[in-house]
Amino acid sequence: MDPQHERIALTEYTRDGAAREYEQLAHTEDLFVTERPWKVSVDLPALTARRNDLPAVEED
């Protein structure tokens, strides 16, 4: 997650053991659901809304 972006996004990768390279499986700013390593879902719009409700942090 990049706090500089307007919306929170999530990218899922898998690693090909033989080639030792990563392959992108999914990229979304919406509801993310995966079965690996266990079933989980992440409501990214809800996280974005909660983050936007946090008070701004002043930089020194």
PyRosetta script that sets phi, psi and omega in degrees:
from pyrosetta import init, pose_from_sequence

init()
pose = pose_from_sequence("MDPQHERIALTEYTRDGAAREYEQLAHTEDLFVTERPWKVSVDLPALTARRNDLPAVEED")
pose.set_psi(1, 133.9)
pose.set_omega(1, 178.3)
pose.set_phi(2, -110.1)
pose.set_psi(2, 112.3)
pose.set_omega(2, -176.9)
pose.set_phi(3, -63.8)
pose.set_psi(3, -13.6)
pose.set_omega(3, 179.1)
pose.set_phi(4, -80.1)
pose.set_psi(4, -18.1)
pose.set_omega(4, 179.7)
pose.set_phi(5, -82.1)
pose.set_psi(5, 149.6)
pose.set_omega(5, -178.4)
pose.set_phi(6, -64.6)
pose.set_psi(6, -40.8)
pose.set_omega(6, -179.5)
pose.set_phi(7, -118.2)
pose.set_psi(7, 146.1)
pose.set_omega(7, 177.2)
pose.set_phi(8, -76.8)
pose.set_psi(8, 132.8)
pose.set_omega(8, 178.9)
pose.set_phi(9, -123.8)
pose.set_psi(9, 157.9)
pose.set_omega(9, 179.8)
pose.set_phi(10, -135.8)
pose.set_psi(10, 135.2)
pose.set_omega(10, 176.9)
pose.set_phi(11, -121.0)
pose.set_psi(11, 130.4)
pose.set_omega(11, 178.4)
pose.set_phi(12, -106.0)
pose.set_psi(12, 132.9)
pose.set_omega(12, 178.3)
pose.set_phi(13, -122.3)
pose.set_psi(13, 155.7)
pose.set_omega(13, 169.9)
pose.set_phi(14, -128.5)
pose.set_psi(14, 154.8)
pose.set_omega(14, -179.4)
pose.set_phi(15, -109.8)
pose.set_psi(15, 127.8)
pose.set_omega(15, 175.2)
pose.set_phi(16, -82.4)
pose.set_psi(16, 111.3)
pose.set_omega(16, -175.7)
pose.set_phi(17, -60.0)
pose.set_psi(17, -39.2)
pose.set_omega(17, -177.8)
pose.set_phi(18, -70.3)
pose.set_psi(18, -46.1)
pose.set_omega(18, -177.3)
pose.set_phi(19, -86.5)
pose.set_psi(19, -15.3)
pose.set_omega(19, -178.0)
pose.set_phi(20, 56.1)
pose.set_psi(20, 39.8)
pose.set_omega(20, 177.8)
pose.set_phi(21, -124.5)
pose.set_psi(21, 153.9)
pose.set_omega(21, 178.5)
pose.set_phi(22, -95.1)
pose.set_psi(22, 141.3)
pose.set_omega(22, 177.5)
pose.set_phi(23, -121.4)
pose.set_psi(23, 131.8)
pose.set_omega(23, 178.6)
pose.set_phi(24, -75.5)
pose.set_psi(24, 125.7)
pose.set_omega(24, 178.9)
pose.set_phi(25, -96.5)
pose.set_psi(25, -36.6)
pose.set_omega(25, -176.6)
pose.set_phi(26, -156.2)
pose.set_psi(26, 151.5)
pose.set_omega(26, 172.5)
pose.set_phi(27, -145.8)
pose.set_psi(27, 124.9)
pose.set_omega(27, -176.4)
pose.set_phi(28, -151.8)
pose.set_psi(28, 157.0)
pose.set_omega(28, 170.2)
pose.set_phi(29, -115.6)
pose.set_psi(29, 8.8)
pose.set_omega(29, -177.9)
pose.set_phi(30, -110.4)
pose.set_psi(30, -147.5)
pose.set_omega(30, 178.3)
pose.set_phi(31, -72.6)
pose.set_psi(31, 126.2)
pose.set_omega(31, 177.9)
pose.set_phi(32, -108.3)
pose.set_psi(32, 129.0)
pose.set_omega(32, 178.4)
pose.set_phi(33, -131.4)
pose.set_psi(33, 134.7)
pose.set_omega(33, 175.8)
pose.set_phi(34, -140.0)
pose.set_psi(34, 159.9)
pose.set_omega(34, 177.6)
pose.set_phi(35, -108.5)
pose.set_psi(35, -7.5)
pose.set_omega(35, -175.1)
pose.set_phi(36, -117.9)
pose.set_psi(36, 138.1)
pose.set_omega(36, -6.7)
pose.set_phi(37, -74.9)
pose.set_psi(37, -10.8)
pose.set_omega(37, 172.4)
pose.set_phi(38, -148.5)
pose.set_psi(38, 166.2)
pose.set_omega(38, -178.0)
pose.set_phi(39, -71.7)
pose.set_psi(39, 127.8)
pose.set_omega(39, 179.0)
pose.set_phi(40, -150.6)
pose.set_psi(40, 147.3)
pose.set_omega(40, 173.5)
pose.set_phi(41, -131.1)
pose.set_psi(41, 145.5)
pose.set_omega(41, -178.4)
pose.set_phi(42, -130.6)
pose.set_psi(42, 120.9)
pose.set_omega(42, 179.1)
pose.set_phi(43, -88.3)
pose.set_psi(43, 91.7)
pose.set_omega(43, -175.1)
pose.set_phi(44, -65.6)
pose.set_psi(44, -38.6)
pose.set_omega(44, 175.2)
pose.set_phi(45, -60.4)
pose.set_psi(45, -36.7)
pose.set_omega(45, 178.2)
pose.set_phi(46, -66.8)
pose.set_psi(46, -39.0)
pose.set_omega(46, 177.2)
pose.set_phi(47, -65.9)
pose.set_psi(47, -40.2)
pose.set_omega(47, 177.7)
pose.set_phi(48, -60.7)
pose.set_psi(48, -44.4)
pose.set_omega(48, 180.0)
pose.set_phi(49, -62.6)
pose.set_psi(49, -42.7)
pose.set_omega(49, 179.3)
pose.set_phi(50, -65.2)
pose.set_psi(50, -41.5)
pose.set_omega(50, 178.8)
pose.set_phi(51, -62.6)
pose.set_psi(51, -40.8)
pose.set_omega(51, -178.6)
pose.set_phi(52, -68.5)
pose.set_psi(52, -20.8)
pose.set_omega(52, 178.1)
pose.set_phi(53, -83.6)
pose.set_psi(53, -11.3)
pose.set_omega(53, 179.9)
pose.set_phi(54, -72.0)
pose.set_psi(54, 146.5)
pose.set_omega(54, 177.8)
pose.set_phi(55, -65.7)
pose.set_psi(55, 146.3)
pose.set_omega(55, 179.8)
pose.set_phi(56, -66.9)
pose.set_psi(56, 143.3)
pose.set_omega(56, 178.4)
pose.set_phi(57, -99.5)
pose.set_psi(57, 126.1)
pose.set_omega(57, 179.3)
pose.set_phi(58, -81.9)
pose.set_psi(58, 134.0)
pose.set_omega(58, 177.5)
pose.set_phi(59, -90.0)
pose.set_psi(59, 144.8)
pose.set_omega(59, 179.2)
pose.set_phi(60, -79.4)
pose.dump_pdb("model.pdb")
